[in-house]
């Protein structure tokens, strides 16, 4: 992973990121010598989001299969919420 110091990013702006992102899909931004931010290409970001959403769907399906999700009408839901108070 490429590393760019925040000062360099301030001086050069986005043009400081372009060469690093050509080599890697992610660039680490350091502030006062400490890792602080990661910039990723749009393609990598989209893959990460897709992976997160797929995991959320798997978890929701597992919850439904295990009976941890209520399948009810709006009226039934409101009644259940009132009873929980």
Backbone as XML, in Angstrom:
<?xml version="1.0"?>
<chain id="A" units="angstrom">
  <residue number="1" name="UNK">
    <atom name="N" x="0.848" y="-1.173" z="0.000"/>
    <atom name="CA" x="0.000" y="0.000" z="0.000"/>
    <atom name="C" x="0.893" y="1.235" z="0.000"/>
  </residue>
  <residue number="2" name="UNK">
    <atom name="N" x="0.578" y="2.155" z="-0.852"/>
    <atom name="CA" x="1.326" y="3.404" z="-0.923"/>
    <atom name="C" x="0.987" y="4.288" z="0.272"/>
  </residue>
  <residue number="3" name="UNK">
    <atom name="N" x="1.929" y="5.144" z="0.636"/>
    <atom name="CA" x="1.737" y="6.055" z="1.769"/>
    <atom name="C" x="2.014" y="7.472" z="1.313"/>
  </residue>
  <residue number="4" name="UNK">
    <atom name="N" x="1.124" y="8.387" z="1.684"/>
    <atom name="CA" x="1.302" y="9.813" z="1.394"/>
    <atom name="C" x="1.108" y="10.568" z="2.699"/>
  </residue>
  <residue number="5" name="UNK">
    <atom name="N" x="1.991" y="11.513" z="2.951"/>
    <atom name="CA" x="1.853" y="12.347" z="4.145"/>
    <atom name="C" x="0.817" y="13.434" z="3.882"/>
  </residue>
  <residue number="6" name="UNK">
    <atom name="N" x="0.099" y="13.810" z="4.921"/>
    <atom name="CA" x="-0.952" y="14.822" z="4.784"/>
    <atom name="C" x="-0.399" y="16.125" z="4.215"/>
  </residue>
  <residue number="7" name="UNK">
    <atom name="N" x="0.827" y="16.491" z="4.610"/>
    <atom name="CA" x="1.432" y="17.721" z="4.089"/>
    <atom name="C" x="1.591" y="17.692" z="2.580"/>
  </residue>
  <residue number="8" name="UNK">
    <atom name="N" x="1.993" y="16.544" z="2.053"/>
    <atom name="CA" x="2.128" y="16.403" z="0.599"/>
    <atom name="C" x="0.765" y="16.519" z="-0.070"/>
  </residue>
  <residue number="9" name="UNK">
    <atom name="N" x="-0.241" y="15.935" z="0.544"/>
    <atom name="CA" x="-1.596" y="16.009" z="-0.001"/>
    <atom name="C" x="-2.091" y="17.458" z="0.002"/>
  </residue>
  <residue number="10" name="UNK">
    <atom name="N" x="-1.749" y="18.202" z="1.048"/>
    <atom name="CA" x="-2.142" y="19.615" z="1.115"/>
    <atom name="C" x="-1.464" y="20.413" z="0.005"/>
  </residue>
  <residue number="11" name="UNK">
    <atom name="N" x="-0.183" y="20.136" z="-0.231"/>
    <atom name="CA" x="0.554" y="20.889" z="-1.242"/>
    <atom name="C" x="0.126" y="20.539" z="-2.664"/>
  </residue>
  <residue number="12" name="UNK">
    <atom name="N" x="-0.028" y="19.248" z="-2.935"/>
    <atom name="CA" x="-0.277" y="18.798" z="-4.307"/>
    <atom name="C" x="-1.739" y="18.522" z="-4.609"/>
  </residue>
  <residue number="13" name="UNK">
    <atom name="N" x="-2.543" y="18.384" z="-3.584"/>
    <atom name="CA" x="-3.952" y="18.089" z="-3.794"/>
    <atom name="C" x="-4.160" y="16.685" z="-4.346"/>
  </residue>
  <residue number="14" name="UNK">
    <atom name="N" x="-5.209" y="16.524" z="-5.094"/>
    <atom name="CA" x="-5.578" y="15.217" z="-5.632"/>
    <atom name="C" x="-4.490" y="14.655" z="-6.548"/>
  </residue>
  <residue number="15" name="UNK">
    <atom name="N" x="-3.715" y="15.523" z="-7.160"/>
    <atom name="CA" x="-2.662" y="15.039" z="-8.059"/>
    <atom name="C" x="-1.612" y="14.213" z="-7.309"/>
  </residue>
  <residue number="16" name="UNK">
    <atom name="N" x="-1.518" y="14.359" z="-6.003"/>
    <atom name="CA" x="-0.597" y="13.529" z="-5.217"/>
    <atom name="C" x="-1.099" y="12.091" z="-5.137"/>
  </residue>
  <residue number="17" name="UNK">
    <atom name="N" x="-2.389" y="11.889" z="-5.268"/>
    <atom name="CA" x="-2.972" y="10.549" z="-5.152"/>
    <atom name="C" x="-2.867" y="9.742" z="-6.444"/>
  </residue>
  <residue number="18" name="UNK">
    <atom name="N" x="-2.970" y="10.413" z="-7.565"/>
    <atom name="CA" x="-3.046" y="9.709" z="-8.855"/>
    <atom name="C" x="-1.908" y="8.713" z="-9.081"/>
  </residue>
  <residue number="19" name="UNK">
    <atom name="N" x="-0.641" y="9.107" z="-8.918"/>
    <atom name="CA" x="0.432" y="8.120" z="-9.171"/>
    <atom name="C" x="0.364" y="6.937" z="-8.209"/>
  </residue>
  <residue number="20" name="UNK">
    <atom name="N" x="0.051" y="7.213" z="-6.953"/>
    <atom name="CA" x="-0.018" y="6.131" z="-5.967"/>
    <atom name="C" x="-1.166" y="5.180" z="-6.284"/>
  </residue>
  <residue number="21" name="UNK">
    <atom name="N" x="-2.298" y="5.720" z="-6.711"/>
    <atom name="CA" x="-3.453" y="4.871" z="-7.019"/>
    <atom name="C" x="-3.266" y="4.094" z="-8.316"/>
  </residue>
  <residue number="22" name="UNK">
    <atom name="N" x="-2.335" y="4.501" z="-9.155"/>
    <atom name="CA" x="-2.029" y="3.708" z="-10.349"/>
    <atom name="C" x="-1.291" y="2.430" z="-9.961"/>
  </residue>
  <residue number="23" name="UNK">
    <atom name="N" x="-0.493" y="2.521" z="-8.887"/>
    <atom name="CA" x="0.265" y="1.357" z="-8.418"/>
    <atom name="C" x="-0.587" y="0.434" z="-7.548"/>
  </residue>
  <residue number="24" name="UNK">
    <atom name="N" x="-1.372" y="1.013" z="-6.659"/>
    <atom name="CA" x="-2.197" y="0.257" z="-5.713"/>
    <atom name="C" x="-3.628" y="0.765" z="-5.775"/>
  </residue>
  <residue number="25" name="UNK">
    <atom name="N" x="-4.545" y="-0.051" z="-5.286"/>
    <atom name="CA" x="-5.945" y="0.375" z="-5.237"/>
    <atom name="C" x="-6.249" y="1.184" z="-3.988"/>
  </residue>
  <residue number="26" name="UNK">
    <atom name="N" x="-5.277" y="1.298" z="-3.101"/>
    <atom name="CA" x="-5.494" y="2.055" z="-1.874"/>
    <atom name="C" x="-4.228" y="2.808" z="-1.489"/>
  </residue>
  <residue number="27" name="UNK">
    <atom name="N" x="-4.431" y="3.962" z="-0.863"/>
    <atom name="CA" x="-3.320" y="4.805" z="-0.429"/>
    <atom name="C" x="-3.562" y="5.184" z="1.024"/>
  </residue>
  <residue number="28" name="UNK">
    <atom name="N" x="-2.547" y="5.018" z="1.834"/>
    <atom name="CA" x="-2.622" y="5.379" z="3.247"/>
    <atom name="C" x="-2.181" y="6.826" z="3.400"/>
  </residue>
  <residue number="29" name="UNK">
    <atom name="N" x="-2.971" y="7.631" z="4.085"/>
    <atom name="CA" x="-2.640" y="9.022" z="4.366"/>
    <atom name="C" x="-2.201" y="9.095" z="5.825"/>
  </residue>
  <residue number="30" name="UNK">
    <atom name="N" x="-1.007" y="9.641" z="6.057"/>
    <atom name="CA" x="-0.519" y="9.775" z="7.426"/>
    <atom name="C" x="-0.619" y="11.226" z="7.865"/>
  </residue>
  <residue number="31" name="UNK">
    <atom name="N" x="-0.907" y="11.404" z="9.135"/>
    <atom name="CA" x="-0.959" y="12.729" z="9.745"/>
    <atom name="C" x="0.001" y="12.697" z="10.932"/>
  </residue>
  <residue number="32" name="UNK">
    <atom name="N" x="0.994" y="13.558" z="10.892"/>
    <atom name="CA" x="2.042" y="13.596" z="11.915"/>
    <atom name="C" x="2.678" y="12.222" z="12.114"/>
  </residue>
  <residue number="33" name="UNK">
    <atom name="N" x="2.879" y="11.530" z="11.005"/>
    <atom name="CA" x="3.557" y="10.243" z="11.036"/>
    <atom name="C" x="2.696" y="9.056" z="11.427"/>
  </residue>
  <residue number="34" name="UNK">
    <atom name="N" x="1.438" y="9.289" z="11.696"/>
    <atom name="CA" x="0.542" y="8.192" z="12.093"/>
    <atom name="C" x="-0.485" y="7.916" z="10.998"/>
  </residue>
  <residue number="35" name="UNK">
    <atom name="N" x="-0.742" y="6.645" z="10.715"/>
    <atom name="CA" x="-1.771" y="6.301" z="9.730"/>
    <atom name="C" x="-3.118" y="6.867" z="10.169"/>
  </residue>
  <residue number="36" name="UNK">
    <atom name="N" x="-3.804" y="7.556" z="9.253"/>
    <atom name="CA" x="-5.055" y="8.205" z="9.644"/>
    <atom name="C" x="-6.207" y="7.909" z="8.693"/>
  </residue>
  <residue number="37" name="UNK">
    <atom name="N" x="-5.931" y="7.899" z="7.408"/>
    <atom name="CA" x="-6.986" y="7.711" z="6.408"/>
    <atom name="C" x="-6.518" y="6.745" z="5.333"/>
  </residue>
  <residue number="38" name="UNK">
    <atom name="N" x="-7.487" y="6.150" z="4.643"/>
    <atom name="CA" x="-7.196" y="5.326" z="3.478"/>
    <atom name="C" x="-8.075" y="5.824" z="2.340"/>
  </residue>
  <residue number="39" name="UNK">
    <atom name="N" x="-7.460" y="6.061" z="1.205"/>
    <atom name="CA" x="-8.177" y="6.448" z="-0.008"/>
    <atom name="C" x="-8.128" y="5.240" z="-0.934"/>
  </residue>
  <residue number="40" name="UNK">
    <atom name="N" x="-9.280" y="4.866" z="-1.484"/>
    <atom name="CA" x="-9.332" y="3.719" z="-2.381"/>
    <atom name="C" x="-9.908" y="4.146" z="-3.731"/>
  </residue>
  <residue number="41" name="UNK">
    <atom name="N" x="-9.605" y="3.366" z="-4.758"/>
    <atom name="CA" x="-10.193" y="3.629" z="-6.064"/>
    <atom name="C" x="-11.692" y="3.365" z="-5.995"/>
  </residue>
  <residue number="42" name="UNK">
    <atom name="N" x="-12.411" y="3.935" z="-6.923"/>
    <atom name="CA" x="-13.854" y="3.738" z="-6.955"/>
    <atom name="C" x="-14.206" y="2.269" z="-7.183"/>
  </residue>
  <residue number="43" name="UNK">
    <atom name="N" x="-13.446" y="1.588" z="-8.022"/>
    <atom name="CA" x="-13.696" y="0.162" z="-8.263"/>
    <atom name="C" x="-13.556" y="-0.644" z="-6.972"/>
  </residue>
  <residue number="44" name="UNK">
    <atom name="N" x="-12.502" y="-0.366" z="-6.208"/>
    <atom name="CA" x="-12.302" y="-1.083" z="-4.945"/>
    <atom name="C" x="-13.433" y="-0.757" z="-3.974"/>
  </residue>
  <residue number="45" name="UNK">
    <atom name="N" x="-13.806" y="0.509" z="-3.882"/>
    <atom name="CA" x="-14.900" y="0.914" z="-3.002"/>
    <atom name="C" x="-16.189" y="0.172" z="-3.365"/>
  </residue>
  <residue number="46" name="UNK">
    <atom name="N" x="-16.496" y="0.107" z="-4.658"/>
    <atom name="CA" x="-17.715" y="-0.585" z="-5.091"/>
    <atom name="C" x="-17.668" y="-2.061" z="-4.740"/>
  </residue>
  <residue number="47" name="UNK">
    <atom name="N" x="-16.510" y="-2.699" z="-4.880"/>
    <atom name="CA" x="-16.383" y="-4.111" z="-4.495"/>
    <atom name="C" x="-16.574" y="-4.289" z="-2.995"/>
  </residue>
  <residue number="48" name="UNK">
    <atom name="N" x="-16.006" y="-3.384" z="-2.207"/>
    <atom name="CA" x="-16.175" y="-3.464" z="-0.749"/>
    <atom name="C" x="-17.641" y="-3.294" z="-0.349"/>
  </residue>
  <residue number="49" name="UNK">
    <atom name="N" x="-18.307" y="-2.317" z="-0.948"/>
    <atom name="CA" x="-19.733" y="-2.088" z="-0.647"/>
    <atom name="C" x="-20.566" y="-3.301" z="-1.043"/>
  </residue>
  <residue number="50" name="UNK">
    <atom name="N" x="-20.299" y="-3.851" z="-2.216"/>
    <atom name="CA" x="-21.033" y="-5.022" z="-2.681"/>
    <atom name="C" x="-20.836" y="-6.181" z="-1.704"/>
  </residue>
  <residue number="51" name="UNK">
    <atom name="N" x="-19.625" y="-6.343" z="-1.234"/>
    <atom name="CA" x="-19.323" y="-7.403" z="-0.270"/>
    <atom name="C" x="-20.069" y="-7.177" z="1.048"/>
  </residue>
  <residue number="52" name="UNK">
    <atom name="N" x="-20.100" y="-5.923" z="1.517"/>
    <atom name="CA" x="-20.830" y="-5.599" z="2.748"/>
    <atom name="C" x="-22.325" y="-5.886" z="2.594"/>
  </residue>
  <residue number="53" name="UNK">
    <atom name="N" x="-22.876" y="-5.487" z="1.457"/>
    <atom name="CA" x="-24.307" y="-5.701" z="1.227"/>
    <atom name="C" x="-24.629" y="-7.189" z="1.119"/>
  </residue>
  <residue number="54" name="UNK">
    <atom name="N" x="-23.769" y="-7.950" z="0.473"/>
    <atom name="CA" x="-23.982" y="-9.398" z="0.367"/>
    <atom name="C" x="-23.951" y="-10.037" z="1.749"/>
  </residue>
  <residue number="55" name="UNK">
    <atom name="N" x="-23.030" y="-9.585" z="2.604"/>
    <atom name="CA" x="-22.956" y="-10.105" z="3.970"/>
    <atom name="C" x="-24.228" y="-9.753" z="4.749"/>
  </residue>
  <residue number="56" name="UNK">
    <atom name="N" x="-24.738" y="-8.539" z="4.569"/>
    <atom name="CA" x="-25.965" y="-8.124" z="5.256"/>
    <atom name="C" x="-27.143" y="-9.003" z="4.824"/>
  </residue>
  <residue number="57" name="UNK">
    <atom name="N" x="-27.208" y="-9.329" z="3.548"/>
    <atom name="CA" x="-28.285" y="-10.205" z="3.053"/>
    <atom name="C" x="-28.147" y="-11.599" z="3.662"/>
  </residue>
  <residue number="58" name="UNK">
    <atom name="N" x="-26.915" y="-12.127" z="3.723"/>
    <atom name="CA" x="-26.703" y="-13.451" z="4.333"/>
    <atom name="C" x="-27.134" y="-13.448" z="5.799"/>
  </residue>
  <residue number="59" name="UNK">
    <atom name="N" x="-26.787" y="-12.383" z="6.525"/>
    <atom name="CA" x="-27.164" y="-12.288" z="7.933"/>
    <atom name="C" x="-28.677" y="-12.183" z="8.100"/>
  </residue>
  <residue number="60" name="UNK">
    <atom name="N" x="-29.323" y="-11.402" z="7.247"/>
    <atom name="CA" x="-30.783" y="-11.256" z="7.327"/>
    <atom name="C" x="-31.474" y="-12.590" z="7.029"/>
  </residue>
  <residue number="61" name="UNK">
    <atom name="N" x="-30.981" y="-13.300" z="6.042"/>
    <atom name="CA" x="-31.566" y="-14.617" z="5.720"/>
    <atom name="C" x="-31.375" y="-15.597" z="6.879"/>
  </residue>
  <residue number="62" name="UNK">
    <atom name="N" x="-30.200" y="-15.557" z="7.499"/>
    <atom name="CA" x="-29.946" y="-16.441" z="8.648"/>
    <atom name="C" x="-30.854" y="-16.075" z="9.811"/>
  </residue>
  <residue number="63" name="UNK">
    <atom name="N" x="-31.051" y="-14.779" z="10.053"/>
    <atom name="CA" x="-31.953" y="-14.339" z="11.125"/>
    <atom name="C" x="-33.385" y="-14.794" z="10.845"/>
  </residue>
  <residue number="64" name="UNK">
    <atom name="N" x="-33.814" y="-14.661" z="9.590"/>
    <atom name="CA" x="-35.167" y="-15.074" z="9.226"/>
    <atom name="C" x="-35.331" y="-16.583" z="9.422"/>
  </residue>
  <residue number="65" name="UNK">
    <atom name="N" x="-34.347" y="-17.338" z="8.949"/>
    <atom name="CA" x="-34.401" y="-18.802" z="9.058"/>
    <atom name="C" x="-34.404" y="-19.243" z="10.521"/>
  </residue>
  <residue number="66" name="UNK">
    <atom name="N" x="-33.691" y="-18.514" z="11.377"/>
    <atom name="CA" x="-33.605" y="-18.855" z="12.802"/>
    <atom name="C" x="-34.793" y="-18.320" z="13.602"/>
  </residue>
  <residue number="67" name="UNK">
    <atom name="N" x="-35.692" y="-17.593" z="12.930"/>
    <atom name="CA" x="-36.877" y="-17.093" z="13.615"/>
    <atom name="C" x="-36.641" y="-15.815" z="14.410"/>
  </residue>
  <residue number="68" name="UNK">
    <atom name="N" x="-35.573" y="-15.106" z="14.108"/>
    <atom name="CA" x="-35.278" y="-13.875" z="14.831"/>
    <atom name="C" x="-35.893" y="-12.645" z="14.169"/>
  </residue>
  <residue number="69" name="UNK">
    <atom name="N" x="-36.669" y="-12.845" z="13.111"/>
    <atom name="CA" x="-37.338" y="-11.750" z="12.412"/>
    <atom name="C" x="-38.831" y="-11.996" z="12.466"/>
  </residue>
  <residue number="70" name="UNK">
    <atom name="N" x="-39.563" y="-10.963" z="12.853"/>
    <atom name="CA" x="-41.020" y="-11.049" z="12.889"/>
    <atom name="C" x="-41.573" y="-10.774" z="11.496"/>
  </residue>
  <residue number="71" name="UNK">
    <atom name="N" x="-42.515" y="-11.569" z="11.078"/>
    <atom name="CA" x="-43.179" y="-11.374" z="9.797"/>
    <atom name="C" x="-44.624" y="-11.047" z="10.119"/>
  </residue>
  <residue number="72" name="UNK">
    <atom name="N" x="-44.960" y="-9.750" z="10.129"/>
    <atom name="CA" x="-46.289" y="-9.336" z="10.575"/>
    <atom name="C" x="-46.762" y="-8.101" z="9.821"/>
  </residue>
  <residue number="73" name="UNK">
    <atom name="N" x="-48.007" y="-7.762" z="10.004"/>
    <atom name="CA" x="-48.571" y="-6.568" z="9.393"/>
    <atom name="C" x="-48.127" y="-5.342" z="10.188"/>
  </residue>
  <residue number="74" name="UNK">
    <atom name="N" x="-48.369" y="-4.168" z="9.611"/>
    <atom name="CA" x="-48.050" y="-2.922" z="10.318"/>
    <atom name="C" x="-48.862" y="-2.843" z="11.609"/>
  </residue>
  <residue number="75" name="UNK">
    <atom name="N" x="-50.137" y="-3.199" z="11.536"/>
    <atom name="CA" x="-50.993" y="-3.168" z="12.723"/>
    <atom name="C" x="-50.462" y="-4.107" z="13.804"/>
  </residue>
  <residue number="76" name="UNK">
    <atom name="N" x="-50.074" y="-5.296" z="13.401"/>
    <atom name="CA" x="-49.520" y="-6.250" z="14.362"/>
    <atom name="C" x="-48.218" y="-5.749" z="14.959"/>
  </residue>
  <residue number="77" name="UNK">
    <atom name="N" x="-47.419" y="-5.132" z="14.138"/>
    <atom name="CA" x="-46.149" y="-4.590" z="14.612"/>
    <atom name="C" x="-46.393" y="-3.492" z="15.650"/>
  </residue>
  <residue number="78" name="UNK">
    <atom name="N" x="-47.295" y="-2.570" z="15.351"/>
    <atom name="CA" x="-47.606" y="-1.479" z="16.282"/>
    <atom name="C" x="-48.166" y="-2.034" z="17.594"/>
  </residue>
  <residue number="79" name="UNK">
    <atom name="N" x="-49.010" y="-3.049" z="17.508"/>
    <atom name="CA" x="-49.564" y="-3.685" z="18.712"/>
    <atom name="C" x="-48.449" y="-4.304" z="19.555"/>
  </residue>
  <residue number="80" name="UNK">
    <atom name="N" x="-47.529" y="-4.985" z="18.894"/>
    <atom name="CA" x="-46.412" y="-5.610" z="19.614"/>
    <atom name="C" x="-45.529" y="-4.564" z="20.281"/>
  </residue>
  <residue number="81" name="UNK">
    <atom name="N" x="-45.279" y="-3.443" z="19.583"/>
    <atom name="CA" x="-44.472" y="-2.369" z="20.169"/>
    <atom name="C" x="-45.151" y="-1.766" z="21.401"/>
  </residue>
  <residue number="82" name="UNK">
    <atom name="N" x="-46.467" y="-1.555" z="21.322"/>
    <atom name="CA" x="-47.199" y="-1.010" z="22.477"/>
    <atom name="C" x="-47.140" y="-1.968" z="23.654"/>
  </residue>
  <residue number="83" name="UNK">
    <atom name="N" x="-47.212" y="-3.262" z="23.397"/>
    <atom name="CA" x="-47.166" y="-4.257" z="24.469"/>
    <atom name="C" x="-45.784" y="-4.337" z="25.112"/>
  </residue>
  <residue number="84" name="UNK">
    <atom name="N" x="-44.749" y="-3.988" z="24.369"/>
    <atom name="CA" x="-43.387" y="-4.034" z="24.917"/>
    <atom name="C" x="-43.082" y="-2.864" z="25.833"/>
  </residue>
  <residue number="85" name="UNK">
    <atom name="N" x="-43.868" y="-1.797" z="25.718"/>
    <atom name="CA" x="-43.601" y="-0.601" z="26.543"/>
    <atom name="C" x="-44.071" y="-0.782" z="27.962"/>
  </residue>
</chain>
